[in-house]
Each structure stands twice: as C-alpha cells, then as structure tokens.
Amino acid sequence: MTELNRRKMLIVSGGATLLGAMGMAQPAWAWSPSGSVAGTGAGTDPKWVWDAEADPVLAAVFDRGQVAAVNQALRTWTRNDQPTPSGLPPDLRDFVEHARQLPSWADQSKLDAAADFMKVSGRFVNLLNGLGGGMLSTAIPNEARAVYYSKGGADMKDRVAKTAKLGYDVGSLNAYRPDGQMIVSAVKTRLVHAAVRHLLPQSPHWQEGIPISQNDMLVTWHTLPTYTMRKLTDWRVRVSFAHSAAYLHSWQVTGHMLGIRDEYLPSTWDAAYAQSKQVLDPAMGPTREGVELTDVLLDMLAEQTSPGRVDRPMVNALARYIIGDRFSGWNGIPREPIWDPLVGTAFPALVAFHEKLIPLPLVPQAAWVLDEAIRRYIRLWLSEGRPVNIEIPDMNRPS
C-alpha cells in the first residue's frame, strides 16, 4: 500500500468514526449508473471515490519537490493543439497525455451546437454560471471550507480569475477545438484538485477528511449546468431541444475532462435532476467561511459595476433574486428594501425583452441599470480575455 493510500485510509476511517459518534447518518447512494453516460458502473458511493489517476502522480510531484518546476513548464501550455510540455516529469507527462484525450463518446457537432447556444443565450448562462454558481458554492460547507483554507482562499481575486478562466473557456465558441483552451484548462484544474487533496488534510483547520471527492465534484457540477437549465426554464428563456442537449453534452465532456467518472455523469436532464436531489440538496448549508467568501465576491462585483461599492445594495438584491432567500440567508446576503422589489420587477421584464416577449416601452428604467450591471459582471466573470495561469498550489492558506 502506498503512503498516499495509507494516509487516505486513516483520514477516511477517522471521518467515518466522527460521523458515527455524532449520530450523523449519511444518505445511502441510490442513483443508478444506468442513468449515466457510461450506462453501467459499480454503483460505488462517490463520497468515497477520488481521482485514482491524478492523486498519486501529484503526491509524487510534491514528494520530489517539483511543484515550482512543473508550474513553470505548464505555463507554456495554453492551447488544445499544443504538445504536452517536454519539461514535465515522466509520470506527470504520461498522465497529462492520457488526461487530455477527449472521451470516445464526445460529439463535436454537439459541442459546436453548444457554442451556438452561447451565442443566443450566453448573457443569462454566464450570469447563472458565474454569479449563481459562485453564490451556491459558498453555501456548500465542504466547498466553502475547501476554498477558504486552501491557498486560493487568501487571494480571492486571483482565485476568481482562475475560476473565471475555466468558465470563459467552457463557454467559448472554440472550447474543444484545436485552437481552443478548454482541454488545457480542464487538465490543469484536475491537477489543482489533486494538489488540494494532497495539501488540505495537512491543515490544522481542515477536519473534513480527503476533500474534492467524486461526490464533491458532482455537487459543484450541479451548481452549474443543472442549476442553470432549471433557472432558464423558470425565467422562460427559450431553449431549443437541440441547444438543450448540446449544452448538457458540453458539460458531460467537461465533467469527464475534470476527472469525474463516466458512471457518475448523468446522461439526460431528467437523470441530472434526479441526481441533483441526492447530491446537491443535502450538501448545502451555512458556514462562517461561506459568509466571508460571499462578502468578498459581492464586494468584487460591486467594485466592477460601480467603483467605490456604491451599488453593493443592488448587487445584494441581484444575488438574492438569482439564488433565492434560503441560500442568501445562509450566505449572509442582506435584504435590500429598495432594490429587492426593483430587481424583482425589472429582471423578469429584462428577460422578457431579450426573449422578444414584450416591447421596449414595457421595460422599466431600472431594468437598464440592471442590464448594465450584468454586462459588467459578465466582463469580470470572463476576465476580459486577460491571460490567467491555472497553477498547482504549493501550500495551504497562510495562517
């Protein structure tokens, strides 16, 4: 047994003992792999599955003291069609060569259709993936704490820029084409996750066992495509069957490239909604760390939309409208007596106008203020195309 696996067993068994002592029964895994893109699988509870391919390779990189050299080599790799950097250690190079291959079931025509979907509905998709997904992530205790106590939690502007890099690449028109960058971003993010799994259990502040399990990745996955498609339906944004299927396919491919096993990736929206109820709903709750991260994120958005944070009340109201009162309460987002009703009226009108359901004269003036704020936020979320390097962390959050 390797030292990595021995350490994992000790942490996992310790976490299970703690849960038992607290009387916290974890719901049994009941989602069938017949509903996955693989169509079959062992049915193992994803809470106890991590990344058997990436984790030992990154642990070895740390043991050999090669993190800085690896990051330097990876900075030269930015496009899908570039060869894997030659300066990587042989075991890591072999891993990257394998990890960068698209799954056999990837359909380029559907990926192209997903790009067309972003041309049509990208405004609302990016808003939901960025602001919506970001606010949901801080209401997930495991994710909020993992972000807070890892290196990225100490510099949220840099952390958001790197998350936005992934969001920009997955939504770009050439995401998985040779001249795109999504394969590179996904593989680098997978390496980051493996590094966090190696580092975070060493932090005295982290008491949750090995982080970023397959279940944790599924939880995050559902805050993005599943949540977004639900909200688009709620907002009456018209999505064709072809675009709906293509958008799901793009995120199935993305999940695979990030290291989620095919047996856990839902094959249909119905399967996704069913799985989301099991993995996302019970994973959410309030934490001090989540409240702090939310405040930082909303400050960043307010600064982007209006230097000096004068529009923080509007940002609060927009965030509350998007994720709802329950999650907003957990994240410590205050109610805004002026902006809450304005956003509640203006946002549906803005969506209806963009969907050509109502004429211009029926759109309230507040909707255009909101529209400009959304435009600026999306510019922040997409990092304005600035070069951003996704790098392997070399430590946890400095105390």
PyMOL commands that set and color helices and strands:
alter all, ss='L'
color gray80, all
select helices_A, chain A and resi 3-22+33-35+46-48+54-63+67-74+90-99+108-137+141-149+151-154+156-170+182-202+214-234+241-257+262-264+269-279+281-283+288-305+312-330+339-354+360-362+365-381+383-385
alter helices_A, ss='H'
color red, helices_A
deselect
rebuild
show_as cartoon
